[in-house]
Amino acid sequence: MSIDCNIPAMCHLGWPPLGACLILAVLGTPLVPNGHVQADKIEALGEDVASAAEEDVPIANLLASDGGSRRTKRGWVWNQFFVLEEYTAKDPLHVGKLHSDSDLGDGKMKYVLTGDGASTIFIIDDRTGDIHATRRLDREEKAYYTLTAQVVERETGNPLEPPSEFVVKVQDINDNAPQFLDGPYHGTVPEMANVGTPVIQVTATDKDDPTYGNSALVVYSLLEGHPYFSVDPHTGEIRTALADMDREAREEYQVIIQGKDMGGHMGGLTGTTTITITLTDVNDNPPKFPKSNYGISVSELAPLGFMVGQIRAEDADVAENAAMTYTILDAEVSGTFLVKTDPKTQKGIITLEKPLDFERRPSYKLLVQAANTHVDSRFTARGPFRDSATVSITVEDKDEPPIFLADAYLMEVSENSSAGSYVGSVSAQDPDRAKQTIHYSINRNLDPERFFDINPQSGALRTARVLDREVYPWHNLSVFAKEDGGYGLSSEATVAVRVRDVNDNAPQVNTEEEVLACERTTHGKVLRELTAVDLDEGVPSFRFSLLRDNPNFTIIHHPSLYQTSCGDA
């Protein structure tokens, strides 16, 4: 049996040397380089073909060898067809022809084809042995088909020759454009990066056969993105092409990369992808106050910790590159005010640390500095990375209540003093510049019996009644000082009055119990120990005596027994 291989199909079919010999007839130009047979495309059962393959002998020489005679004891065994993909002719593609030496043309022999795509993609004329492809083939769907050819007796189906397997390989054409499967891409690069800094690498894939020609050889080029970026034509790596790109001037760039197969030559297919490149921030901008002077007002009554105001230096950078700290450079006022940095807003928060007094100091001037906390040594020449501004703080005058010269007063007065006796004086002043007149009064909730009066103009405290130390040794008062004008603000001070003791109480002898004595009581027997008390202050000294003389009784004075006190001191 012989095989005729039609172009664009070339057949390599092997038959064992059992019985009939195999004859190869080439009907056209073979799909091998320069019309030569390559060693990896051919197998030989005889020495002629083997040596021809090693020496790259032209096919014409093989066919003409040995005087062109056909020798039944040896043959050429080819095991591949080559069929061009995407064949689009109207008629089925003629792949090749099978022919047996035993075929006398009487129709008794039948050619049979089995395997991948037999009867669906590939059909055979069972009488002539012609093989056709019935539809267009796509190498990217299936690169090769394995088939088996056999000659059988038509009537009985008995094989006349052993079956032989061969391969139909779909020959690639450049019918697939490069594709960027991972696109669109996003890349980042620091601003101010040097020329040639890598940004991102893109890769295009081509479904064509990378082992055949340049159909899958992709070359990259930049369609959009000049003059800022460049691309390596072989690797697809994108790099910076312009120095000192500034994020603050432009943060984002759109780059379009083209991949072209056929090594970038004319006729190659192309695919494109878009890369969004973002410049990341570096600390290349120092902080800057928008103004050199700021004015703030605060009440003199503001409590400690009160937020007096806030200022903010501007920094064109972002995140940690814009982080800054604020400090007060004036040592004189740094104790009165404190500036802290709000980490979220990067503002300087000025708070009050000491009480303010408009009458003592009506204004302050603070020199506040803002400095970056993360300085990049590469950009120190752009510095200094700090700035300062003056903050003028005006203390607002507020109507304040009178202030007593003492928070608490201690006074004394003797008991039994006549009403109107002077006890002491309290004094308060208006801290405001207006110096309003002060009027004094007693909180009667603490003096309901009105033991005392106060002069509303002078603050002199006097007794309103006679005091008795043995009844109230102390009087705890509360005195108000109130402004006449303004908002009528008032303040309060405590006054403790101690009543001094005078000896205005006689001793009292304990004689509540009756003293009994027997008629035969011996002379000198103690009948009762007498005691006495004195409501006045101190430890009194008593001397006991009988009001009337009595010859039967006498009192013996004994200080350790008869001295006692009943005072409150």
Summary of the structure (lengths in Angstrom):
residues: 569
radius of gyration: 61.6
end to end distance: 149.1
largest distance: 194.0
contacts: 1667
relative contact order: 0.07
helix: 7%
strand: 37%
